[in-house]
Amino acid sequence: MKKYARDILHGILIIVLITVAELLATLPFGAPKDGLRATLSAYMNLEFLLTAIPAGLITFLMARHLKTENKRQALKRAILWTAMVFFNYLWIGVLNLNADLIFTTIGIYALLLCVFIGPLGFALYAHLD
């Protein structure tokens, strides 16, 4: 149980780091000028696509930092962290009344895929059993 709590706490840190990466990725573009849903959807898609690779790198480095021991542990962390990021965006979408905009973009699924691949990529990189 202690290991799960540790992984959940690191998952919260991953969510914070992904949010910072989103901010840094979208700073050069500014906020959308008009309040149209189509414009907001395109902006969110770009935001998620630009954050996907850094999110994968964040989870890769977190798996490395935590000294992931085997492929099973890497898969467990990949599933847990991906679920945490998914529920974070679901919660944000529900509170902002734009969950439909978030989950109709391809970018959110690219981001979730990269979060999932990060720990598994570390397992392959480190040749874990």
Secondary structure, DSSP 4 states (H G I P E B T S, - for coil): -HHHHHHHHHHHHHHHHHHHHHHHHHGGG---SS--HHHHHHHHHHHHHHHHHHHHHHHHHHHHHTT--SHHHHHHHHHHHHHHHHHHHHHHHHHTT-HHHHHTSHHHHHHHHHHHHHHHHHHHHTT--
